[in-house]
Amino acid sequence: MKKLITFHLLFYFSLLSIAQENYKKCITNRLTNQEILNNPEYAKGRATAIEQNRQWLAKNNKAESTISIPVVIHVIHRQSHSNIGTGTNISDEQIEDALRVLNEDYSKTNPEFPNPPRTTFLSYWGNPDIKFCLATTDPDGNPTTGITRTSTIKNSFDADDNNDSEAMKRNSTGGNDTWDSKRYVNIWVCNLSNSQGGGETLGYAYLPSTWPSGHWKDGLVVDYQHFGTIDAASASDGRTPTHEIGHYLGLEHTFAEGSWWGPANACGTSSNPTCCDNDEGNVDDTPACLDIYFGPVDNSTNNNSCNDLQYTNTFNTDVLDMDENYMSYAANTWMFSNGQVDVMHATLNNSRLELQNSTVPTNCSGIISSSLNINKENISVYPNPNKGDLFVKSSSNIKNITITNIIGEIVLSNKIISLNLIDISSLNNGVYFISIKTDNETVNKKIVLSK
């Protein structure tokens, strides 16, 4: 068996950090609680936003058509990475790949649909029907690709520092100024670090508030290695933006982590957590959870940490934890619940109404020339999820195939395929990653085995 190539080493360490208890994966709760404590205007606006959503939902309002949202991507890169596609100065292809994943997840067209690794909550699976498109006009009316690129002297932005975690959002602190957040979703992509250890921050966003509309802090921050699934993010599932947009549109985590970040939503303590239905009272179809699950989800995952009959919800029996929810910390996720979809629509009709009604023109087809294949579709792997027979199709000669599990261990390598077929039925159900090397390129994809 050949030794791991460089990609697999990076891939292993990235997945290892995911598999471990990484409480800093998303620091939205910490930043939101900090803002509530230090900014009375935000605290008041946060409470108002929650109440507005409650009233909107009580009227059984529903979104009736696809909601399109203009997006601007601020790439904040090191000075030494002046060439696009180098290090922190991520490629246009990676940006488009990130938007592809985001739009699949928000239209229920992600690869796990309609046959996810487990079907426990299939009937609760909602479709947000929201589309995120690159803006074609900047706040001054000038043409734009929807991408800005800013060179910074900073090597990274410290997510553990309450000031540095916002520094990428201003020119004066090494970043790029926020575009009018009434009309654009601002996404800053940069190198995040954690000076205090104890975990790796992948991204964060502020929960909605009726604080001064267009506030400069409002938007998403995503580490450049977790924005998309190719190039610098080849070891990522690309779903950090999916999770953070959920927060941006009013969703809480499916678990209660308040005991780590502050008093809000705390259930017990970090050493002695208790069950909590963490949904601000507006989501009734995500089960209560005890603590956080970090592992993979498949049809053998049977966590049931709380008795759901003790809570006000839509369940008439005690159900499993919804670990596959995008707002969890599980290693693989694939769904929003119907109730979460309703909350996101409520947010877009209340505290973020100006964003839904934005008149900014957009480009939903991407900025890359159609001659470029950003998803490398000259190599395809199907069906996905699959039941054991995996087909690989390539226009180039395949030199090597390697399949690794969720913690980076090689489970199949140098597999000689017949009729482009790989038999993986001997593997256990779960998430795997396939690396296909041809004469021209190496492509890495996530696959799901569900027999």
C-alpha positions in Angstrom: 0.0 0.0 0.0 1.4 3.4 -1.0 2.1 6.0 1.6 -0.4 8.8 2.0 0.2 11.7 -0.4 0.3 15.3 0.9 -3.4 15.7 0.4 -4.2 12.7 2.6 -2.0 14.0 5.4 -3.8 17.3 5.3 -7.1 15.5 4.9 -6.4 13.3 7.9 -5.6 16.1 10.3 -8.6 18.2 9.2 -11.0 15.3 9.7 -9.3 14.3 13.0 -10.0 17.8 14.3 -13.7 17.4 13.3 -14.0 14.0 14.9 -12.7 15.3 18.2 -14.7 17.5 20.6 -14.3 20.8 18.9 -16.5 23.2 20.9 -15.0 26.2 19.1 -16.2 24.9 15.7 -18.7 27.8 15.5 -18.5 30.8 17.9 -21.8 32.4 17.0 -23.3 31.8 20.5 -20.2 33.3 22.2 -20.2 36.5 20.0 -24.0 36.9 20.2 -24.0 36.6 24.0 -21.0 39.1 24.2 -22.9 41.5 22.1 -26.1 41.1 24.2 -24.1 41.9 27.3 -22.2 44.9 25.9 -24.7 46.4 23.5 -28.1 47.1 24.9 -29.3 48.1 21.4 -28.4 44.7 20.0 -30.0 43.0 23.0 -33.2 44.8 22.6 -33.2 44.2 18.9 -32.5 40.5 19.3 -35.5 40.1 21.6 -37.6 42.1 19.1 -36.5 39.9 16.2 -37.5 36.7 18.1 -40.9 38.1 18.9 -41.5 39.3 15.4 -40.8 35.8 14.1 -43.1 34.3 16.7 -46.0 36.5 15.6 -45.3 35.9 11.9 -45.2 32.1 12.5 -48.4 32.2 14.6 -50.3 33.5 11.5 -49.1 30.4 9.6 -47.4 32.5 7.0 -45.3 30.8 4.4 -42.9 31.8 1.7 -44.5 31.3 -1.7 -41.6 31.4 -4.1 -37.8 31.2 -4.3 -36.1 33.9 -2.4 -32.9 35.3 -4.1 -30.3 37.0 -2.0 -27.3 39.1 -3.2 -23.9 38.0 -1.8 -20.5 39.6 -1.7 -17.4 37.5 -0.9 -14.6 39.4 0.8 -11.4 37.4 0.4 -8.9 38.7 3.0 -5.5 37.2 2.1 -1.9 37.4 3.2 0.4 39.8 1.3 2.6 36.9 0.3 -0.4 35.2 -1.4 -0.8 37.9 -4.1 -1.6 35.4 -6.9 -5.3 34.3 -7.0 -5.5 30.6 -6.1 -2.5 30.8 -3.8 -3.0 30.0 -0.1 -5.4 32.3 1.6 -6.1 34.1 -1.8 -8.6 31.4 -2.8 -9.5 30.8 -6.4 -12.7 31.9 -8.1 -13.4 28.2 -8.7 -13.3 27.6 -5.0 -15.7 30.4 -4.4 -18.1 29.1 -7.0 -17.9 25.6 -5.5 -18.8 27.1 -2.1 -21.8 28.8 -3.5 -22.8 25.6 -5.3 -22.8 23.6 -2.0 -24.7 26.5 -0.2 -27.4 26.6 -2.9 -27.8 22.9 -3.0 -28.3 22.8 0.7 -30.8 25.6 0.6 -32.8 24.1 -2.2 -32.9 20.5 -1.0 -30.9 19.3 -4.0 -27.9 18.2 -2.0 -26.4 14.8 -2.8 -28.0 13.1 0.2 -31.5 13.8 -1.1 -33.7 11.8 -1.4 -31.8 8.9 0.1 -29.9 10.1 3.1 -27.6 7.9 5.2 -30.5 7.4 7.6 -34.2 8.2 7.0 -35.3 8.8 10.6 -36.3 12.4 9.9 -37.1 12.2 6.2 -40.7 13.5 6.8 -39.3 16.5 8.7 -36.9 17.6 6.0 -37.7 21.1 4.8 -36.7 23.0 1.7 -35.7 26.7 2.4 -35.9 27.5 -1.4 -33.4 30.3 -1.0 -30.8 31.1 -3.6 -27.6 33.0 -3.0 -26.2 34.9 -6.0 -23.1 37.1 -6.5 -23.9 40.8 -6.6 -23.0 42.5 -9.9 -23.2 46.1 -8.6 -21.3 47.4 -5.5 -22.9 49.9 -3.0 -21.7 52.9 -5.2 -23.4 51.5 -8.3 -20.2 50.3 -9.9 -19.9 46.9 -11.7 -18.5 44.1 -9.6 -18.0 40.3 -9.8 -19.3 40.0 -6.3 -15.8 39.2 -5.0 -13.4 41.6 -3.3 -9.8 40.7 -2.6 -7.8 42.5 0.1 -4.2 42.0 1.0 -3.4 42.2 4.7 -0.3 42.2 6.8 -2.0 39.9 9.3 -1.2 36.2 9.1 -4.5 35.3 10.6 -7.5 36.6 12.6 -7.8 35.4 16.2 -11.3 34.0 16.8 -10.6 33.9 20.5 -10.1 37.6 20.6 -13.3 39.7 20.7 -11.7 42.5 18.7 -9.6 40.5 16.2 -12.6 38.3 15.4 -14.2 41.4 13.8 -11.0 42.9 12.3 -11.5 41.4 8.9 -14.7 43.6 8.5 -12.9 46.9 8.4 -10.2 48.5 6.3 -8.6 50.1 9.3 -8.0 46.7 11.0 -6.6 44.7 8.1 -9.8 43.7 6.4 -12.4 45.1 4.0 -15.3 47.4 5.0 -18.7 45.9 5.2 -21.0 46.5 2.2 -24.5 47.7 3.1 -25.8 44.7 5.1 -29.4 45.9 4.5 -28.9 44.9 0.8 -26.0 42.3 0.7 -25.0 39.2 2.6 -21.4 39.9 3.5 -19.1 36.8 3.7 -15.5 37.3 4.8 -13.2 34.4 3.9 -9.9 34.5 5.7 -7.4 32.5 7.8 -8.9 32.0 11.3 -6.7 31.0 14.3 -7.3 30.3 17.9 -4.7 31.7 20.3 -6.2 30.0 23.4 -6.3 26.5 21.9 -9.1 24.0 22.7 -10.5 23.8 19.3 -10.5 25.1 15.7 -13.0 27.8 14.6 -14.4 27.2 11.2 -16.8 30.2 11.0 -19.4 32.3 12.7 -22.2 34.8 12.2 -24.4 37.1 14.3 -28.0 36.1 15.0 -30.5 38.6 13.6 -31.4 41.7 15.5 -33.2 44.9 14.7 -30.0 46.8 15.8 -29.1 49.7 13.5 -29.9 48.4 10.0 -26.8 47.8 8.0 -24.5 47.4 11.0 -20.9 46.8 10.1 -20.5 43.6 12.1 -23.4 41.9 10.4 -22.4 39.0 8.1 -20.5 35.7 8.0 -16.9 34.8 8.6 -15.6 31.5 7.2 -12.1 30.1 7.4 -10.6 29.8 3.9 -10.0 26.0 4.3 -13.8 25.5 4.9 -15.3 27.5 2.1 -16.1 25.0 -0.6 -14.7 21.5 -1.2 -11.9 22.1 -3.7 -8.4 23.6 -3.8 -7.6 25.1 -0.3 -10.8 23.5 1.0 -10.3 20.0 -0.5 -10.5 18.4 2.9 -13.8 20.1 3.8 -17.4 19.1 3.2 -18.1 22.8 2.4 -21.0 23.1 4.8 -19.7 25.7 7.2 -21.4 28.5 5.2 -24.6 26.4 5.3 -24.4 26.3 9.1 -23.5 30.0 9.5 -26.2 31.2 7.1 -28.6 29.3 9.3 -27.5 31.4 12.2 -27.7 34.6 10.1 -31.3 33.8 9.3 -32.3 33.1 12.9 -31.5 29.5 13.7 -29.9 28.3 16.9 -27.7 25.2 17.3 -29.8 22.1 17.8 -27.9 21.6 21.2 -27.5 23.9 24.1 -23.9 25.1 24.4 -24.6 28.1 26.6 -22.7 26.6 29.5 -19.5 27.1 27.4 -20.1 30.6 26.1 -22.2 32.4 28.6 -25.6 32.4 30.4 -27.9 32.5 27.3 -29.6 29.1 26.6 -27.4 27.4 29.2 -28.7 24.1 30.4 -26.7 22.9 33.4 -22.9 23.4 33.3 -20.1 22.2 31.0 -19.3 19.4 33.5 -22.9 18.6 34.1 -25.2 19.5 31.2 -28.9 18.9 31.2 -31.4 18.4 28.4 -32.5 21.5 26.6 -34.8 22.3 23.6 -32.7 25.0 22.2 -34.9 26.8 19.6 -36.0 30.2 21.1 -39.5 28.8 21.2 -40.0 29.1 17.5 -38.9 25.6 16.2 -41.0 22.7 17.3 -39.6 19.9 15.2 -36.0 19.6 16.4 -35.7 17.2 19.3 -34.2 18.2 22.7 -30.5 17.4 23.1 -28.1 16.7 25.9 -24.6 18.0 25.2 -23.1 17.8 21.7 -22.6 14.9 19.3 -19.5 15.2 17.1 -19.4 11.9 15.3 -20.6 10.7 11.9 -24.3 10.0 11.2 -25.6 6.9 9.5 -28.5 4.4 9.9 -26.8 2.9 13.0 -26.6 6.3 14.8 -29.2 6.0 17.6 -28.4 8.9 20.1 -31.5 9.7 22.2 -30.2 11.9 24.9 -33.5 13.5 26.1 -37.2 12.4 26.5 -39.0 14.6 24.0 -42.4 13.9 25.7 -41.3 16.3 28.4 -41.2 19.3 25.9 -43.7 21.2 23.9 -43.1 20.1 20.3 -44.6 18.2 17.3 -43.5 14.8 18.5 -46.0 12.4 20.1 -43.3 9.8 20.9 -39.7 10.1 22.2 -37.5 10.4 19.1 -33.8 10.2 18.4 -31.6 13.3 18.4 -31.6 15.1 15.0 -27.8 14.8 14.6 -28.0 15.1 10.8 -29.3 18.7 11.1 -27.1 21.3 9.5 -27.2 23.2 12.9 -25.6 20.4 14.8 -21.9 19.6 15.1 -22.0 16.1 13.7 -19.3 15.1 11.2 -21.8 14.8 8.4 -25.1 16.7 8.1 -27.7 17.1 5.3 -31.0 18.7 6.4 -33.0 21.6 7.9 -36.3 20.8 9.6 -39.6 22.3 8.3 -39.7 24.4 11.5 -36.3 25.8 10.8 -37.3 26.7 7.3 -40.3 28.6 8.6 -38.0 30.5 11.0 -35.6 31.5 8.2 -38.6 32.7 6.1 -39.9 34.6 9.1 -36.5 36.3 9.5 -36.5 37.3 5.9 -40.0 38.8 6.3 -39.1 40.7 9.5 -35.6 41.7 10.7 -34.0 41.0 7.4 -36.9 42.1 5.2 -34.8 44.8 3.4 -32.4 42.0 2.4 -35.2 39.9 0.9 -36.4 43.1 -1.0 -32.9 44.1 -2.1 -32.8 45.6 -5.5 -29.1 44.7 -6.0 -28.7 43.0 -9.4 -27.1 39.6 -9.2 -25.4 36.9 -11.3 -26.6 33.4 -10.4 -24.7 31.6 -13.1 -21.2 32.3 -11.7 -18.3 34.4 -12.8 -16.1 31.7 -14.3 -16.0 31.2 -18.0 -18.2 28.2 -19.0 -15.1 26.7 -20.6 -13.7 26.1 -17.1 -15.1 23.1 -15.3 -15.1 24.3 -11.7 -16.7 21.1 -10.3 -14.3 19.0 -12.4 -17.3 17.1 -13.8 -15.0 15.4 -16.3 -14.7 13.0 -13.3 -18.0 11.9 -11.8 -18.8 9.5 -9.0 -22.3 8.0 -8.7 -24.7 7.1 -7.2 -24.2 9.2 -4.1 -25.4 8.0 -1.6 -24.9 4.5 -2.8 -25.6 0.9 -1.6 -22.2 -0.6 -2.4 -21.8 -0.4 -6.1 -19.9 2.9 -6.9 -19.3 4.0 -10.5 -16.4 6.2 -11.5 -16.5 7.9 -14.9 -13.6 9.9 -16.2 -12.6 11.3 -19.6 -8.9 10.8 -18.6 -7.0 7.6 -17.7 -7.5 6.8 -14.0 -4.1 6.1 -12.4 -5.0 5.6 -8.8 -8.1 5.5 -6.5 -7.9 5.8 -2.7 -10.9 5.7 -0.3 -10.5 7.0 3.2 -12.9 6.9 6.2 -14.0 9.9 8.3 -10.7 9.9 10.4 -8.5 9.7 7.3 -7.6 5.9 7.4 -7.3 4.3 4.0 -9.9 1.6 3.5 -9.3 1.0 -0.2 -6.3 1.9 -2.4 -5.0 1.2 -5.8 -8.3 -0.4 -6.7 -8.4 -1.8 -10.2 -11.9 -1.1 -11.4 -13.8 -3.1 -14.0 -16.4 -1.3 -16.1 -15.8 1.8 -14.0 -17.3 -0.1 -11.0 -15.9 -0.2 -7.4 -17.5 -2.6 -5.0 -17.5 -1.0 -1.5 -20.2 -3.2 -0.1 -17.7 -4.7 2.4 -17.4 -1.3 4.2 -19.6 -0.2 7.0 -22.3 2.4 6.3 -21.1 5.9 6.7 -19.2 8.8 5.1 -16.1 8.2 3.1 -13.8 10.3 0.9 -12.6 9.1 -2.5 -9.4 10.5 -4.2 -9.2 9.9 -7.9 -5.9 10.5 -9.7 -5.8 10.7 -13.5 -3.2 11.7 -16.0 -4.4 15.3 -15.7 -5.6 15.9 -12.1 -6.6 14.7 -8.7 -10.2 15.0 -7.6 -11.5 14.5 -4.1 -15.1 13.8 -3.3 -17.3 12.9 -0.4 -19.3 9.7 -0.7 -22.0 8.2 1.5 -22.5 4.4 1.8 -26.0 3.5 2.9 -26.8 -0.2 2.3 
